[in-house]
Amino acid sequence: MESLAPHRAYPEHPAWQQAWRLRCCPPDHMLVKPADDRLRDHLALCPWCREALDLPECPIPELDVLEPQPPPLLLPGQLYTLHPKLAGWGPKARYYNPPIVLILSCPDAQSVFVSQTYGDLDLAGPDDVLLDTGFQGFAQPWNCYTLRQDDVGLCLGRVDASVVETVQQRLEQEQFSPKPGSLLWFFRQMEVETGYFFSSRAVSQLMEHHEHDLAVLFAGTDSQAILRDLQRLPLRFGAIIPSTRSPLELLCWAEPDPQRLPLAAADDETTSALSFTAEQGCLTGVELLPLTLSSRDYAKGLLTVTGSASSLPSGKLTWLLRWQAGSELIEPLPENSGHDGDFFWATFSLTPQQTLPPARLVVRLLRELQG
């Protein structure tokens, strides 16, 4: 997204100045001399922090360190702060301050689906949803994402169920697009980038957690049993020697048998994933899921791939993302892969040679059915 510079975008507008300072500026105690590289980069584009840096220094009171608390009971309609520990420097020389979020749902025991909120109604658009009596501000149906349940901090209260229902309805409707360059456009760019900063890290950690669960699920399973399950499905293994592979590798190396599970026509922007169904520890089915690859960027030894699925099966899903280069299956960098609904992304450390065809992205999903 386009970089935002407050001295070029509505510098005299009080609502924009407040939004920028709330979302993008470090707390006052971090405005210190001499500035480090990250603060210097921020000061180069933020006139308000430069002004604050020139003010006389004030003593900083000592703060009590709060003991960790058990995760709260999360319910749809609750408003939560995010944990202060999540704040930090990020892209575009900004210090990302955690927003207040509205809980929409809890998909599983580790994750929570939220809508970001903001308090100044001057920056509300026609599709935003006002919070009900007792809360100032609005929820953003165009800015919903997944977090870890451990990411939430203090519960501020609960809105009426109708607010959650309206947000969910507008989330599924065609999104309003503000005029590029307008105040609302700048604000929404900043809000989405704020949400992405926190959600991308959370979803990456959730994905690693689910992959760990998947590894644990197969830890006591003989690879030969998984291989027998796969051989009963409309799949093939080509030139690899499957008997030497782990269960997770077998899932990745298994390919559709074109005579029994024909592939649709594909090009540079389309491919497919294999979605396996597991029931009582056995693989009982497989289907093809069409995928659209929206970007593939390689720079400085890192390949980032993003894409989306046209539809997903119901139930608990675990994603596996790997890069296949010859006989290698390369894992994404730690905390650099994830999925949010039908959208997915992954970053791999690769040599230029490893990015060339027939090297490709391998996507596998496991759908667990309860026995």
Long-range contacts (C-beta under 8 A, 24 or more apart in sequence): 1-189, 1-192, 1-193, 2-189, 3-92, 4-92, 4-186, 4-189, 4-190, 5-45, 6-45, 6-46, 6-47, 6-48, 7-45, 7-47, 9-183, 9-186, 10-183, 10-186, 11-47, 13-183, 15-120, 15-122, 15-123, 15-183, 16-123, 16-183, 16-186, 16-187, 17-48, 18-120, 19-118, 19-120, 19-123, 19-187, 19-190, 20-46, 20-48, 20-190, 21-48, 22-97, 23-94, 23-96, 23-97, 23-99, 23-190, 23-191, 23-194, 24-94, 24-95, 24-96, 24-97, 24-190, 25-49, 25-94, 25-95, 25-97, 26-89, 26-95, 27-95, 28-52, 28-58, 29-60, 30-95, 38-89, 38-93, 41-93, 42-93, 42-94, 42-95, 44-93, 45-93, 46-93, 71-149, 71-150, 71-152, 72-152, 72-155, 74-103, 74-106, 74-112, 74-149, 74-152, 75-103, 75-106, 75-158, 76-103, 76-104, 76-105, 76-106, 76-161, 76-164, 77-102, 77-103, 77-158, 77-159, 77-160, 77-161, 77-163, 77-164, 78-102, 78-103, 78-155, 78-156, 78-157, 78-158, 79-103, 79-117, 79-131, 79-135, 79-155, 79-156, 79-157, 79-158, 79-159, 80-114, 80-152, 80-153, 80-154, 80-155, 80-156, 81-152, 81-153, 81-154, 81-156, 82-147, 82-151, 82-152, 82-153, 82-198, 83-150, 83-151, 83-152, 83-153, 84-153, 86-151, 86-198, 86-201, 90-197, 91-193, 91-197, 92-193, 96-194, 96-197, 96-198, 97-194, 98-153, 98-198, 99-191, 99-194, 99-195, 99-198, 100-137, 100-156, 101-147, 101-152, 102-131, 102-139, 102-159, 102-163, 102-164, 102-167, 103-164, 104-144, 104-164, 104-167, 104-168, 106-149, 107-146, 108-316, 109-149, 110-148, 110-149, 110-206, 110-209, 111-146, 111-147, 111-148, 111-149, 111-202, 111-206, 112-146, 112-147, 112-148, 112-149, 112-151, 112-152, 113-144, 113-145, 113-146, 113-147, 114-144, 114-145, 114-146, 114-147, 115-139, 115-140, 115-141, 115-143, 115-144, 115-167, 115-171, 116-140, 116-143, 116-144, 116-145, 116-191, 116-194, 116-195, 118-191, 123-183, 123-184, 123-187, 125-176, 125-178, 125-184, 125-188, 126-176, 127-170, 127-173, 127-175, 127-176, 129-163, 129-166, 129-167, 129-170, 130-163, 131-159, 131-163, 132-159, 132-160, 132-162, 132-163, 135-159, 139-163, 139-167, 140-188, 140-191, 141-167, 141-168, 141-170, 141-171, 141-173, 141-175, 142-171, 142-175, 142-176, 142-188, 142-192, 143-188, 143-191, 143-192, 143-195, 144-171, 145-195, 145-196, 145-198, 145-199, 145-203, 145-340, 146-199, 146-202, 146-203, 146-206, 146-340, 146-341, 147-198, 147-199, 147-202, 148-202, 148-205, 148-206, 151-198, 151-202, 199-340, 200-338, 200-345, 201-335, 203-338, 203-339, 203-340, 204-335, 204-336, 204-337, 204-338, 205-335, 206-338, 207-319, 207-337, 207-338, 207-339, 208-334, 208-335, 210-318, 210-319, 211-318, 211-319, 211-320, 213-318, 214-248, 214-318, 214-320, 214-366, 215-248, 217-278, 217-281, 218-246, 218-247, 218-248, 221-247, 221-281, 223-247, 223-250, 225-282, 226-250, 226-251, 226-283, 229-282, 229-283, 229-284, 230-254, 230-283, 233-283, 233-285, 233-286, 234-260, 234-261, 234-286, 235-261, 235-274, 235-286, 240-327, 248-320, 249-329, 251-276, 251-320, 251-364, 251-366, 252-320, 252-322, 252-324, 252-329, 252-362, 252-364, 253-329, 256-288, 261-286, 261-288, 263-288, 264-288, 264-290, 268-293, 269-293, 269-294, 271-307, 271-360, 271-361, 271-363, 273-309, 273-363, 273-364, 273-365, 274-363, 274-364, 274-365, 275-313, 275-317, 275-364, 275-365, 275-366, 275-367, 276-364, 276-365, 276-366, 276-367, 277-313, 277-366, 277-367, 277-369, 278-366, 278-367, 278-368, 278-369, 279-368, 279-369, 279-371, 280-371, 284-369, 287-313, 289-313, 289-363, 289-365, 291-363, 293-361, 298-350, 298-352, 298-355, 301-349, 301-350, 301-351, 302-333, 302-347, 302-348, 302-349, 302-350, 303-347, 303-348, 303-350, 303-355, 304-345, 304-346, 304-347, 304-348, 305-345, 305-346, 305-347, 305-348, 305-361, 306-343, 306-344, 306-345, 307-343, 307-344, 307-345, 307-361, 308-342, 308-343, 308-344, 309-342, 309-344, 310-342, 311-342, 312-341, 312-342, 312-365, 313-365, 313-367, 314-367, 315-367, 315-368, 315-369, 316-367, 316-368, 317-365, 317-366, 317-367, 318-365, 318-366, 318-368, 319-344, 319-363, 319-364, 319-365, 320-362, 320-363, 320-364, 320-365, 320-366, 321-346, 321-361, 321-362, 321-363, 322-361, 322-362, 322-364, 323-348, 323-350, 323-354, 323-359, 323-360, 323-361, 323-362, 324-359, 324-360, 324-361, 324-362, 325-350, 325-353, 325-354, 325-355, 325-359, 326-359, 328-354, 329-362, 330-354
